[in-house]
């Protein structure tokens, strides 16, 4: 993903790839040290690991920049809190998915959940990714779950069902279920089904290459440069939230 992002930056008119860097202490092969890289850029794009993203956000906040675009998923509560704290000092765009299509899908899911109530429609979210993905459900699936929960005015943590096995009993009303597939080289598949007794409405998105995520991250980087400190997401970048 880092190489795809670097290629997307280099292909974008008006932007310069200032540096590439990896974990602290690792240099060579066109990599700079972390401090040298941060000193050279206005925005850093981070698709790494939860611990690395949280640590990098803390470093950026302590030095007063640069701004950040974070696409890492699988963050725990403490890591999210660290990024939230850092956003008081630097502008951060954090999103589980930088695809325009996925962010549109989130809006459609929230609207559908608002109209198709839990007494008549069950919500099930399916996602599939390549065999190397380490977190499940995907960050995007959880975002879609949050959108469905927001549409119904409920807390996702209170109604989410992440796994089913054995004698589970009848499905509770209002439950939002998740199903996960891992295999091969699947880039990303997401679908949200609203299942009624007589019909099923499915809203879906298919990623055909990682380039769309990189392009979205580059758009976010251009947008966040020079912004005041704060925590933003792709809805802000795309003008959906009214905060842009």
N, C-alpha and C positions, 0 to 999 in steps of 0.2 A: 504494500500500500504506500509506503514511503516513496518508492521509486515512481509510482504512478502519480502521486502528488507533485513530486519534483518535476516530472515531465510536464504536468499540467501548468505549473507555474511558469516554466520556461517557454511554454507555448502561448502564454497570455501577454498580449501587448501592454506595455506600461508597467509590468511587474518584473522584478529581478530576483532570481534565486540567490540569496545572500550567502547561505551556508547549508550544509547538511551535517547533522550530528546524531550520535547514538547515545548510549549510556555514558555517564561520566567516566572519564579516563580512557575511553575508546576513541582513538584517532587513526589517521592514515586512510588510504584508499578514498581520497577526496573528502574525508570527514574532518571537521574541526572540533576543538574542545567545546564543551557546552557554553562556557563563559564567553569565549570568542564568538560563537555563533549568536548568542543572545545580544551581544554588544553590536552585532553587525546588522540586525534586522528590526523592522517595525512590527512585524507579526510573526509568530511561530505557529506552524500547523503541526498538531500532535496526534498521531494515530499509533499509540504504543500499547502500554499495559496500564491497568488501573493504578498500581502503585507508582509507576513512572509518571503518569499524567498528574497525579495529586502532588507528587514531589516537585515536578517542574512548575506547576502553578504556584506553589509556595515560594520557589526560587524567583520566579518572575515578579511576584508581589513584593518580595523583600527588596528587589533592586529597582522597583518602579517601572517595570516593563521588560520585554515588549508585551503587546497585546497577544491574546492566544485564541486559536481555534482548536477545540478538543473534540475528536471523533471517537475516542476510546469508549468501549462499552464494558459492562460487567463491574462497574464501580460499586463498592459497598458504601454504607452510610457514612463512615468516617472519611472515606476518600471524597465523596460528594461534598461533605462538610468542609473539607480542606479547600476544595475548588471554590465553594461558595465564599469562604473567608477571603481567599485570594482575590476574588472579584471586587472586593471593596477597594483594592489598590490598583487593579488593572482591568481593562475590558476583556471579557472572555465570552466567546460564542461556544457553547457546549451543546452538542446534539448527537443522538444515537444514529441519525441518518441524515445525510446532506443532500439527498435526492429531492428535487422539486416535486416529482410524482408522489413520493411517499408523504411529503408534507401536505400535499393536496389530499391524499388518501385519509390522513388523520382528520382533516376537516369534514370529509364525507362521512367517516365513521361516527364522529361525534353527533352530526346531524341525524344520521340514521338511528343511533341509539336513543336520541331524544324523542323520536317519533315512534319507534318500534319498542314498546314497553316490555319489561321483564315478565309480565303476566302472560304474554303471548309469544315472545321471541327469545330464544336462547342465543347467547353470543359465544362463538368459538373462534379462537385465533390460531391459525396454523402458520408456522415458519419453517423454512428449510435453508440450510447453509452447508458449505463445504466441510469436509471431515476435520479440518484443522481448527475450526472455530472452537474456542474453549469455554464460552459462557452460553447458558441457555436458561430460559428463553432469550432470544436476541434482544438487544436494547430497543430495536425498532418494534418488535412484538410487544414489549412492555409499554412503549409509547402509544401504540394502537390500543392496548388495554386501558391505559389512562384516558385516552380520548373517548372510548366507549363508556368508561365509568363517569367521566365528566358529563357526557350527554345524559346520563341517568341520574346525575347528582349524588353519586355514591363514592366511597373510598375504595379504590381498587384492592387494597390490601385486605379489605373485609370480604370481598366477593370473588377473589381470584382462586382458580383451581389449576395448579401447575402440573399435576400428574394424576392419573387414575390407574389403579391396579387392584385386582381382586374384586370382592363383593363391595361395591361402592354405594349401593342403594340408589334410589331415584335422584335425579339431578335436582338440586335446590333451585327454587325460583331466584332469578337474578344473578346466578353464578356466571362468571366470565372465565371460560376455559382456555387453556393453552395446550397446543400440540406441537411437538418439535421433531424435525428430521435432520440428521447429520450424515452427509455422504458425498463422495466424489468431489467434484470441483464446483458445486452449486454456488453461484455468486450471492444470491439472495432472493427468496420467494416469500411473500407475505400475503395472507388472505384472511379476511374477517367475514364470517358467516353469521347471518341472523336467521336462525332456524325456527320457523313456525310450524304449526300442524299441517298446513296446506301448501306452504311455499318456503323456499330458502333464497335469501338474497346474499350474494357473495361479492364483496369488494376486494380487489386484489391488485398487487403490483409485482412485476418481475424485473429484476435487475439483469441486464445482459452483459455487463462488464463493470469493473471497478472504476472505470473512467468517470462515470456519472457522479460517484461520490467525491472523487478528486476535484472535478469541475465545481461542484457545490461548495467544497471546502475553500477553493480559490475565490469564489464569489463572496463567501463569508469573510475571508481574509481581507479582501479589498474593502468590504463594508465596515469591518471593525477597526481598521487602521484609523487612529485619531479619535476614536469614540471615548467618551468619559468612562471611568470605571463602572463596572456593572456586569451582571450575568445575563447574557442574551441567548436566544436560540434561533433556529432557522425561520421561525415565523416572524421574528423581528427583522431578519435579513431580507426576507421576501416581502415585507410590508403587510403581513397578515395580522399582526398584533396591534398596529397603531403606534408602536414605540419607535419606529424607524424615522 
